[in-house]
Amino acid sequence: MSEYRHEYKYICSEQQLTLIANKIQGLLEFDPYVGEDKRYRIRSLYFDDYQDRCLYDNINGNDPREKFRLRIYNYNKTYIRLELKKKEHGKTKKLSCRIDEALCRKMMQGLIVDMDAVDADVYRKFCLWQNTRLLRPKVIVEYDRIPFIYRDGNVRVTFDTNICSASCVEGFLDENIVTRPVMPLGEHILEVKFDELIPDFIYAAVQTERLCQTTYSKYYMCRKYSIAGGNTL
């Protein structure tokens, strides 16, 4: 994704997700990368600076704002991406590049990496932040994603369930790590992403009674209990 896109997020109950899924399954198709169970496991390692500027930018709703993360799918260590997610005027943009496992392990340890290791602007910006803002790994965010797509309008509707966090950043590439849920039992996140316009029939399909839109990111949700020795923000 190279252009800014709309991204709407909603907190949903299990019942609401089931209702929405029943409505959109005949309208959208599953992402081709899902497994037989029509989902994949996402794990991200988020970075922040010594002032936790990315976290407080999110809390305060600062615009623009951006943050770095490493991401893997289904614990696959052969496909690792460094991503920069940017938010501006209510829209989001994601820049990314692939990195290898050796480089990933250095980043996980908070070690300064060689700027020439990857020929990508997003990687060079990460290196710059490492040196000027003391960027370091902060928290792991993990969840199951059920993704739907509508190709004609470049629309994605995703159900993110079992959202949890882990503070053992050094275990990012390990399959089994200790995690903790970050949302009340039975609560999940619905995300709707699109370019300029969302087709009316998709918008209508994802609407349900008492749907609660949220501006907080999963990064915020997973970090808010780890600041100041476990106190909430």
N, C-alpha and C positions, 0 to 999 in steps of 0.2 A: 504494500500500500504506500503510495507516494504522495497523495493529495490529502488535504484535511477532509474529514468525514464527520457526520453527526454520530453521536454515541449516546443513546438513552439507556439508563440503568434503573431497574426496579427491584425492590425487595418483594419476594413472592413466597407464599406458602406452598406446601406440597400440593394442595388441592388446586390452587391457582395454576401452577405449572402444568399439572395434568390436564386441566381444562384447556389451556392455551395450546398444549401439544396436540390434543385431539382436534383442535380447529386448524392448525397450520400444517399437519402432516400431509394433507391432500393438496396443499397449495405450494409448499416448498419442498426441496429435496435435501437429503442429508449431505453434509460435507463428504466428499469422496475419500477423505483420509480417516474416517471413523472405522472402528473395528466391527466385529460381528454384533457387539452389544450397542452399536450406534453411538459410541462415545469415545473419548480419549482422556487420559490423565495428563494434566498440565502441572508442571512445577516451575516456578520462577524464583530466582534469587535477586532481590532488590538491593540497590546501592543507595547510599546517601552520604552527605558530607558531614564534617565534624559538628556542624550546627543543626543537623537534621533539617536542612532548608527545604528539601523536597517534601518531607512530611508536613511541615508547617505551611508551605505553599498550598498544599491540598486542604488543610484545615481552614485556612483563611480565605480560600477561594481565589488566590492570586492568579492573575492572567497577564502574560502567558506563564506557563510552568512546564517543567519536563523532568523526567527521571529515567535512569538506566536500569536494565535488568538482564539477567541471563535466563534463557528458557529452554526446557527440554520437554519432550512428549513421550509418555509411556516409559519413562526411565531410560530412554535411548541415548547413550553417550556418544553415538556416532553422528548425531545431528543436534548441534548446540548452536543457539543463536544469541548474539548480543543485540539488544533492542533499545532504542531510545524512543520513549513515548512522549509526545508533545501535546499540550492542550492550549488552545487559543481561541478566544471568542466563542466558547461553547463547542468547538470542534476539536477533533483529535487527529494526529498524524503519527505514523509509526515508521521509523527508519531502522534497518537491521542489516546484519552481516553474519556469516557463519564463522565460527572459530573452532579450533580443534580442542581435544580434551586436555592436552598439556597446558595450553594457554588458559583454558577455563579454570584449571586447578590453581594456577597462580592468582587469578582474579578472586577465587574463593578464599584464598589465604590473605587477601588484601595486599599482595605484593605488587610493586610497581612493575608494569609490563612495558615491553619495548614498543615504541610507537611505530616501528617499521614492520612489526610482525604480521599485520593485516593491512592490505591496501583498500581501505574504506574510510570515508569521511566520518561515519558514525563511530568507528573504532578510534580514530585519531582524537575525536572530541572526548571520548571516554578517557583516553590517556591524559589529555589536557586537564580534565577535571580531577583525575587522580593526583596530579602534581600541584594544581592550584587550589583545589577545594578539599583535598584530602579525602577523596571519595573512597568509601570502604563498604564491604558487604554488611547488610543489616538484618535481613529476615528472609525466610523462605515462605512462599505462598503456594499452596497446592490445592487442587480441586479437580472434580470431574466435569467435563464439558460435553453437552449434547448440542451439536451445531447444525443449524439449518441454513440453506443458502437459496437465494433467488437470483439466478444469473443475469437476467435481463436488466435488473436495476441495481446490481452489485449490492444486494441486501444480505446481511447476516443476522440471524436471530439465534442466540445461544442461551442455553440453560446451564448455569454453573452451580453445581451442587457439592455438598460435602467440603465446603471451604474451610481450610485449616492453615495453621501457621507452625513454623518451627524456628527455633533460635540457633540450632546447630548448623550454622552456615557452612562449616567445613564438611558437612555430610550431603551437600547438594546433589552429588552424583550417586549417592548410595540409594539403593532401592527402598530399604526399610529404615526409616528415621522416626523419631518420636515427634508427633504433632499434637496440636490441640485445636478443637473447633473454635471458630471465632464468631459464629452466629447462633442464635437460639435454635434448639432442635426443631426441624421442620421448616426452617427459613432458608431460602436460596436467592440467587441473583439471576434476573433475566436481563439480557443486553440486546439492544436493537441498534445495528450499525448500518448506515447508508450514506450515499453521496449527497446529492442535493434534495431529492424528493423520495419519500417512501410511498409506494403504491397504496391507495386507499384500502384495498382488500387485505393487505398485510397489517396495516395500522389497526384496522377494525378487528382483525383476528387476535392481536396480542392485547387488546383491551379487555379487562375484566373488573368486576366490582372490587373496590378497596385496594387497587394496585398502588403501591407506594413508590414514587420515584425518589432516587437518591443521588447525591453528588459525590459521596465518598467512594474512594477507590478500595480495592481489596488490599492494597499496600497499607492504607490507613487502618483498615479493620484489623489487619494482622499485627500492626505495630502499636496500636493504642494501649495495649495492656503490658507492653514490654518497656515503656518509658518509666524512668524513676523507680526502678526496682519492682515493677509490676503494678504500679498505680495507674488508674485510667487518666486520660488527658482531660 
